[in-house]
């Protein structure tokens, strides 16, 4: 090992000062106590936002980046349910987003608005230096921070081989509780969760199951509670998504058919729910639904329900 050149360190500190990030060092009073217990705690963390969240009770919600409509609704209902019991603040606005690159590098660019909201009401966190563009190799190490900050990791949707299962394994190694939401056996996005449950993870049907498994949750020192999420989708890991990410936007409008297919699974959902999730006009989406139905890629079931054709 060699010392970091003075000029490099000075440039990084200047970059952090420019965006308002703070350096939190191991042994610092602001350093998260939970991370001190893991085998390889990061010696340095850059934090942008409310650093008091680092020592509040936390639950990690992780899952597939291409989450289905049912998976999105489950993630939202879990967050609201836990929040209602633990504290007054909304979990969705008190999120710790652990990033794969520097806290000043938001990737892809569509997440800039989301990252700004998290920095204002929650916290962006990274062990990587300022200005570093995230690479695939950064995320397995990033995941140990996600699980390390939390009392439990809840996997909402995950394929058999995914970044979410890496986080679940790390959580087990760190002595954290692992929980999973079951899914349809024909839906590949549920296979990882079903495997976790088979191997002993707590089955989660809603927030009550999470609270029952955790028992009494310590009261925070101030009026807030944090959740950890696997980045503001700042990453290149296709199986990791931030549950606070809105699932519609200009970047997705160019492939409405692909968006419909990503939201559907083996378990049918109501067509009107699908329309709400996509957030586009009925006229725009209806034509794509019909095209996919005629192509044999989706099927319509009784009661106005839609599902992927098996």
Secondary structure as UniProt FT lines:
FT   HELIX           6..19
FT   STRAND          22..25
FT   TURN            26..27
FT   TURN            29..30
FT   HELIX           33..36
FT   TURN            39..40
FT   STRAND          44..49
FT   HELIX           51..55
FT   STRAND          59..62
FT   TURN            65..66
FT   HELIX           69..86
FT   HELIX           91..93
FT   STRAND          95..98
FT   TURN            103..104
FT   HELIX           109..111
FT   HELIX           112..121
FT   STRAND          123..126
FT   TURN            130..131
FT   TURN            136..137
FT   HELIX           138..149
FT   STRAND          152..155
FT   HELIX           163..173
FT   TURN            174..175
FT   STRAND          177..180
FT   TURN            185..186
FT   HELIX           188..190
FT   HELIX           191..198
FT   TURN            199..200
FT   STRAND          202..203
FT   HELIX           207..214
FT   STRAND          227..229
FT   TURN            231..232
FT   TURN            238..239
FT   TURN            243..244
FT   HELIX           250..255
FT   HELIX           256..263
FT   STRAND          269..270
FT   HELIX           271..278
FT   HELIX           282..294
FT   TURN            295..296
FT   STRAND          298..301
FT   TURN            302..304
FT   STRAND          305..308
//
